[in-house]
Amino acid sequence: MVRRRVTRSGALRPVRARFGGHRRDLSVIMRAVSLQRRSALSRRAVPAALGTLSVLSLVAALPAAAQPAPPDHRPAAPPPRQATAAEARTDALLRSLRDRPAALRAFFRELPKGGDLHNHLSGAVSTEYLIELAAEDGLCVDTATLTALAPPCGAGTRPAADARTDRAFHDALVRAWSMQDLPPGENGHDHFFDTFGKFGEVTWRHRGKLLAEVADTAVRENQLYLETMVSPASEGAKNLAAEVGWDDDLAALHRRLVADGKLDRLVAEARREADEGDAEFRAAEHCGTPRSRPGCGLTVRWISQASRSSAPERVFTQLALGMRLAEADPRFVAVNLVQPEDWDSSLRNYGLQMRMVGYLRTQYPEAHVSLHAGELWPGLVKREDLKSHIRQAVDVARAERVGHGVDLVHEDGWQRTARTMATRQVAVEVPFSSNAQILGVKGTDHPFGTYRRYGVPVVLATDDPGVSRTDISHEYQYAAAAYGLRYPELKDLARASLEYAFLPGESLWQDHPTTTGYRPVEACRSEHPGLPVRGAACRHLLARSARARLEWRQESAFAAFERTHAG
């Protein structure tokens, strides 16, 4: 089998001299953020990760909304929608649990949570499972860097299998390969991205097994849908890019890629690779047998990622492959750009890459686009690098979703960008934990509330839950605690995760549900989720639309959840 890596960050970068801490209490965090705002930090002195978000420290804030940021001509927050009687009773229960941590955690675990639309497969797998896979494959570990290596194990290494019996070695790998117990003073941004290089030798070998573990977790977390990012035919794309070289005339470069069937052969390679992964997944999950595991029932789609720090010809080739693949194979739906947005090469080539995506959209109009944009913060980059990344993703690349979008209010003309996103229904994917760990941004500094006030669709996501040591239930629980969200608002966030998924077919909801409310289309308006569908028009909609079917399944799950929790 050809070696292919499935990574979040790509090659290791030298650790920059930065400062910071981890798992601090809220008062220390706020003082650090205040100091950060007053300081003129250099390019190499950035805020450290603030650790996994502490939900329990914020539980007391459940009934009250978070304080808004200083006035900046933002629209007023929309009034809350009218709750049904069952929703009101469920919300009352939620508020009653704020001093009962175990019961509160159970509530959010059982809450139906739609889909995860921002997920990197290699970073989503639990670290413990990665260690076990490394042991199964006979891999070695560099004892100085704790990086997984191919066998045989020479000097300065030891077998990964030693972690099965040596608890200290096992725990050291967990800390090196995740955000677990990040020491005070170590920079969270660099540690987060460096983990991918440390366990990368494990992940490229087992796409199907990785997916099996992630899918089972998603189902246990009461999710119905997953879009996860991988690098299809990575070595083939690298070789083809080297063969065709670079041409600033993107149309000419694309013609060179497709000439003589070169790109189509790469698409075929990616599809064979996906077939192998599917077979490994089905075997690991025992799909179609009496021992079938929960993940077999999860709807999964792939997003093809391009490595933004690579040479321009390789980025363009990966993007073209991903978009052509999305039009050729229904398992693939979109493209994205990965690796740190603040790296020098990422900043230098950002505008060019947006132009690449914009051009390729004209060639592959059926392929979807979701872009990491605005995963930046003052002090991490210079002021001029904060001016326009989200705007370019929306206006130039015409992204349908934006991942992170954290630096929104630091961009020039950000209000116009927010209005454009609301008008075009460009959703923002919000992974609270990684935003805190990588950028040190949380609470009222996060633009979550700003996006909602402008009517921008918001979906909660995990990003890299294996690395972050978190899960989607934690993200919903944090949203409730930090921003005073009530149960109906949490329910609508879950609905948004399916409404703005790259699913085929018509929606169960009327247009622009984020601003007009989640009201069923006429065909299904008289139906009752959880009961048999009576009307022929609604049955026909659910039969022909994969999107509407999943949305109806979620509404049925909400009906059952509310019956259980409404008292």
N, C-alpha and C positions, 0 to 999 in steps of 0.2 A: 504493500500500500504506500502511495506517495505521501510523504510527510507534509502535514498542513497544520499550521497553528491556528487556534481559535482564541484570540486574545482581545482584551479591552484596550491595552495601552501600547502594545507593540514592544519595540526594543527598549531596553533599560536606558535611562538617562542618568548622568551624574547627579547625585543629590546636591541640591543647591543649599547654600548657607542661609537657612531661615530660622525663625524662632517660633516658639509656641508651646502648647500643652494639650492635655486630654482629660476628659471626665471631670471638668471643673464644675463648681457649683454656679448657680445662675448669677449671683452677684459678681463673681470673678469674671464670668463671661461678659456681662454687660460693661464692666470696667475695661476689659480688654478691647471690646468693640469700640468704646468711646475713645480709648487711647489710639486705636488704629485710625479712627476718623481724623484725629488731630495731627497724626504723624505724617510726614512726607516720606513714606517708605520707598526704598529703592526697589529696583526690579528683582533683586535677590534677597529682599527681606520681606517676606509675605506672611500673612496670618496663618497660624497652624490650625489643624483640625480641632474642633471643640468636642469631638467625641460623639458617640452614639447619643441621640437625643434622649433626654430624661423625660419620659412621659409622666411618671408619677409625681415629679416636682411641679408639674403644671396641671395636675388633675383638679386642683381647687379652682382653676380658672374655667372649668367646663361651662357654667351657666352664663358667663359674661364674655362679651366679645373683646378681642384684643384692641388696644388703643391704636388709632390710625396714625400714620406717619404725618409729619408736618404738612400744612396745606400746600398744594401745588396745582390747584385748579383741577383736581380730580373730580369726576362725577360722584354724587352721593351714592352710597351703597344702596342697591335695590332692596325694597322691602321683602321680608321673608314671605314665601308663598304660603297659602292656606294649607295647613296640615289636615289630613284626614283624622278621624277619631282614633283609628289604630295607630297612626303615626304619633299622635299626641301622647297616647298612653305609653308607647315604646320610648318616646323621648323622656317622659317622666321617669321611667325606670332607669334610663341611662343616667340622668342627673342624680338619681338616688344612689348610684353605685360609686360616686366619686371618692368615697372614703373606704371602698372595699376593692383593693387592687386586684385580687385574684378574680373576683366576679367581673370587674371591669374588663380585664384582659380577656376573659371568656366571652363577654359580650362582643368585643371587636373581632375575635377569632371566628365567631359564628355569624357575624354580619356578612351577607352576600356582598362581594366586592368586585363583581364584573370581571375586568381583564387587567393585565399588566402590559402596558404599551411601551415601556422604556426599561429594557432588561437585556443585559449582556450575558450570554449563556455561560461563558467561562468564569465570570465573576458572580454568577448566581448560585453556583453549586456550593454546598457546605464545605468548609475547609477540612473537616474530618473525613468526608467522602473522598476528597482529592488525595489526602494522605493514604487512604486505603487503596485507591486506584494506583498510586505510585508504588505501593508495596506489591500489589498484584502483578504489575508490569515489570518488577525487578529493577526499578529505577534506583538511582543513587542520589545522595544529597551532599553538596559541597558544605563541609562543616564550618567554613568561614562565613559564607554568604547565605547558607540555607537555601540554595537554589537547586531545584531538581535537575538531574543530569541523566543522560542515557547510560546504560551499563556498557562495559564492566566498571565496577567501583575501584578506582585507583587510590593513590595516595591523596590524603586530604578530603576523602569522601567516606561516607558510610551508607549501607543499604537503607533505603526508605523503610523497608520492612522492620527495621529496628524500632520504629515508632510504635509497633504493636506491643512491645514489651518494655520499652524504656519510656516511662511517663514524662520525664523531664525533656527528652528529645521530642516527643509528640507535642508537648505544650510549646516548645520553642518553635516548632514548625507552624503551629496554629497562630502564634503571634507574628511570625514572619510573613505568613501567607494571608493575613487578614488584619483588621483593625482592632483585634482583641488586645486589651491591656496596653495600648500605645503609651510608652513612657512619657512623662512630662519632659518637655524640651525637644521631643522628636517631632518633626514636621509632618502633619497629617497628609497634606497634599502629596508629598513625595512618597511617603510610605504607602499610601493608597495605590498609586499608579505603579510603584515598584513591585507590588505583590504579583502582578500579572507576569512579569519576567521571571519571578522565582518559581511559580508553579506552571509556567507555560509548557514545559516538557510533558506534563501530565495531560493537559486539556486537549491538545491537538489530536490525541490518539482515540478519543472516545466520545464523539459528539452524541451518539445515541444514548450512551449510559448517562452522560451529563444531563441530557434532556429528560431522561426517565426520573432522575432524582428531583429536578426542578419541577417537572409536571406533577409529581406526587405531592410536593409541597404546595403548589398552587391550588390543587384540589382540596387539600386539607385546610387551606386558608379560605375556602369557599369562593374560588374564582372559576370562571368558565372559559377563559380565553387568555392566550399568551402570544405576544409578539416578541421574539428574542433575536438578538443580533449575533451573526457569525461572519466569517470571512470565507466565502465560497471560492474554491479553486485558487487558493492563495498563491501557491508556487507557480501555477500556470499563468496567473495574471501577472506576476512579477516577471516571468520570462517573456511573455508577449509584450509587456511594456518596454522591456529592454530591446526587443526586436524592432518595434516600430519607432522608438525614440520620441522626442518631443517636437511639437509644432504649435506655435501660439495661435495659429489658425485652427480653431477647434473643429470646424467642419472638415478641413483637410485631414486632421488627425483622426477623426472618426472614420473617414473613408479608408484610411490605412488600416484601422483596426478591423473593419468588416471585410476588407478585400480578401478574396480567395477563401472565404469562409472561416477566417482565423478566429473571429469573436464567437461564431456559432460553435466551433469546436470547443472553445473554452466553456460556453454554456452547457454543452453536452457533458463535459468533464464535471462541472458543478452539479449537474443533475445526477450523474452516477454517484458522486460523493454523497449527495442527499439520499439516494437510494440505500447506500451502505449504512448511513446513519439511521434511516428509518428502520432497517432490518435489525440493527443493534438495539434500537429503542423497543421494538415489538418483542424482541427476545428477552430483554431485561424486565419488561413489564408483563410478560406472559399474555400479551393481548390475544384475544380470540380463544383463550383456554379457560377452564374453570378457575384457574388461579390468577385471572386477569387483575392487574393492579389499578388503582384509581386513575393514574395518569393517562390510561388508554382512552378515557372519556373526555380529556381536555382538548379543545380546539387550539391548534398551534400553527402559527405562521412565522416564516423567517424574514428577517430584514438583513440585507447584504451591507456589510460595513466596508468603508474605505479608510485607509490609514492616512490621516491628514498630514502627518509629518514626513511622508514619503516624497520621492521625486514627483514632479507634476505629471509626468507621463504614466507613472504607476497609479496615482490617484485617479486620473481620468480613465484608465483601463478598468480599475476596480468599479468605478461608478457606472461606466458603460456596461460592464458585465452584469452588475446588479440590476440595472434597469431593463436590459434585454432579457435577463432571467425572469424578472417579475412578469414580463409579458408572455413568457414561454411556459412557465411552470406555476400553477396556482399555489404551490407551497411557499413561494416567495412573493412578497408583496411590495417591498420598498427598498430604498437605500438610505444610508446615514453615513456621517463622517465621525470617526472616533479618534482617540488619543487626546492628550491635554491641549486645550484651546490656547493656553498661555505659552506653549513652547515657542521658541524663536521662529522656527520654520512654519509653525501653524499660523502665527501672527503675520508673517511675511507673505504667505500665500493665501490668506483667507479670502481676499477679494477675488483672486483668480479662481479659487475653488467654487465660490458662489456662482461665478460666471460659467464654470464647467457644468454645474448642476442645471443652471438656467438653460444652457444650450441643449443638454441631453434631454430635458423635459420636452423640447420641441420634437425630438426624434422618437421618444418613448412616452407618449401622452398617457398611456394606461398605467405606467409605473407610478407608485406613490413616493413621496419624499418626506422624511422627518429628519431634522438636522439638530445636532448639538450646537447650540448658539447661546452666547451670553453666560457660559459657565466661567465667569470672570468676576473679579471684585477689586476695588481700589486697593493698591498696595501689591497685589499679585502681578499687575501689569501697569504700564505707564498710562497716564490719563488719556492720551490720544488713542490708545488701544481699546478704550471703553466706549468709543463714540457710536459704533454702528453695526456691531455683529448681528444683533437680532434683526435690525432693520434690513440688512443685506440678505439674511436668510429668508425674510418674508418678501421683500420687494424684488430682489435679483434672482434668487434661487426658487422663489415661489413655493417655499415649504408649506406643506399642509399641517405639520405639527412642528413645534419647537421644543427641544429637550433642554431642561434647566431654565434658561431665560432669566438667570439670577440678577444680572447687572442692568435690568431694564431701565430703572430710573436714572442711571448714570449715562445713558446714551443721549446723544443730541436728538431733539425732537421726539422723545420717547412717547409723548402723549399721542402723536399721530400714529406711531407704530402700534400702540395699544388699540387705538380705534380701528386701524386697518385689520388687525388680528380679530377684533370683535366682528367687524363687518363681514370678513371673509370666513369667519369661524375657524381660524387657525388656532388649534388647541396648544396649550403649554403643558408639558409633562413635568410633574413636580416630584422629585425624590428627596424628601426632607433630610433623611439621614445622611446621604452622601453630600448634600449641600453643606451641612454642618461639618462633616468630617474633612472634606476637601477644601472648602472655602471659608469655613468658620462663620457661615451665615445662617441665622435662624430667627425665630420669633418675629418681631415687628420689623426687623431689617430685611426680612425676606419679602419679595414682591407678591407673594401669594394673594394678599388682600387687595393689592392694586389691580392685579389681573381680574379678580372677581368684580371689583367695582366698575371696571371698564367693560364688563360683559364678555371678556375673553374666556373661552371654554378652558377649564382646568381639569386635568386628570392626575390622580396620584399614582406613583410608580415606585419601584424598588431600586432601579439602576443595577446595583451589584450587591444583592442581599447577602451572598456568601462572604464577600469581603467585608461588608459593613456589619455583619453579625446581627441582622435585623430581618424583618419580614413585612409584608404588606399590611398586616393587622396593626403593626406598630405605627406605620405611616398614617393610617386613619385615626388611630387613637391620639397620636400627636396633633393632628389637624384639629380634632375636637377640643383638646386641652389648650393648645396654644392660641387658637383663633375663636374659641367660644362657639363652635359649630354645633347645631342641634341635629337630632336624628334625621329630619327631612333633608337637611343640607348634605349630610353624609350620604344619604340614599341617592341624592342627585349626583354627587361626585362619582359614585359607583355606576350610575346610569351613563354618565359621560364617558366612562372608560370603554363602554361598548359602542356608544353613539359615534365616537371619534376614532374608533379602531378602523384599520384598513380591511374591513369586511365587505364582501360583495352583497349587493341587494339593497332593497328599500328599507327605510327605518320604520320601526314601530311608532315613532314619534313624529309629530308635526315639525315643520321647519324651525330651525334655530331654537331648540328647546332650552339652551342655556339662558336665553333672554326671555323667551315666551312661556317657559315652563314645560315640563314633561307631560304633555297631553297626547293620548293615543290618536293615531290617524282615525278617520271616520270609520274605516272598515272594522276596527277592533274596539271602538269606543264603548260599546255596550257589553263587552266581554269582561269576565272576572278572572284574573290570574289565579291559577291553582285549581280552577274548575275546567271541565271540557269546553273547548271552543265550539260554540253553537253555529255562528254565522258562516255562510259559505265564503263571503268576501274575506273575512279574517283568516279562515283556513287556507284560502288561496294565497294570501300574502305570506303566511308562515311557511307554506310549502315552497314558494319560489324564492324566498329571501333568507339567506344564511344569517344576515344581520338581525332581521326581525325575529327569527327563531331563537337566537341567543338572548335577545332582549326580552322576549316573552318568557323564556326559562328563568331569567333573572327576576322578572316581576312575580312569577310563581314562587320563587325562593323567598322574595321579600314578604309575600303573603303568609308563607309558612313561618318565617322568622317573627313577623308581627303577631301572629296567633300565639306563638310560644312566649313572646316577651311582653305582650301588651297586658297581660294579667286578666 
